[in-house]
Amino acid sequence: MPAKKAPVVRKEEQITPLTDVITSLDSVRAYRRRSSQNLREKFERLGGMGYPELRKLWWAIEDDVGTIVDMPMQVPRVPTMIRFNFVLRLVGRIFFILLVIVLASRLVRAWRPYLGGLFGENIWVVIIVVAGSVGALNAEVVIDYLIRRKIVRYEAETEKRYSKQVASLKKATQTVIDQLAKEVKRSNKDAKSFPFHLFFDDYDDIEVTATKTPRSMFVFKKRFKIYTAVVRTD
């Protein structure tokens, strides 16, 4: 009977990418959407590092990830608002460049012969540039807020519709957590050297080491928490 192959003991740099994938999958489960292409590349990288079972896991969950990542495009009027916000962002950048030129025409003496006649002396041009910069910036913020509110409302109204995908991602995240625990134990490493961040703390065999409530604009507490966790290996 042939002898069994000894398990592969991986280096720390081969284990750490698992924590990044755990955080990414949990983020998608929490509707904090990541690029599905970027997540695919992370799984392919793991496959090349000797985790063929995780590459197969990606094939199993790819459609579920895509469904959640593409969810905002299913919300009525949101695609149009996103395109309009993109135009606002572009217009805002143009006005910002013009605003810099206006300031330079007044502050940089060497530029005055070239720009002073248009930007330095014409008060209406200055008013239009300043108003355009402020208006585009504020409009962008307002539209972005409205988009987020519409998406949050849609998520709440369609929670059952996406329950299958959410359950699939929870199971996939748990699979990667189990793989991380196995690799940490096999390599005899300290689990605290491989922390990861989660929006949910309902996974098996993890230990939450820190909890943080994010703040909006450094003042207002948000309604969710972020957990820092490590795997249990005992």
Secondary structure as UniProt FT lines:
FT   HELIX           12..29
FT   TURN            30..31
FT   HELIX           36..48
FT   TURN            49..50
FT   HELIX           52..69
FT   HELIX           71..74
FT   TURN            76..77
FT   HELIX           78..107
FT   HELIX           109..111
FT   HELIX           112..115
FT   HELIX           116..120
FT   HELIX           123..157
FT   TURN            158..162
FT   HELIX           163..187
FT   HELIX           191..193
FT   STRAND          196..198
FT   TURN            204..205
FT   STRAND          206..212
FT   STRAND          215..216
FT   TURN            217..219
FT   STRAND          220..221
FT   STRAND          226..231
//
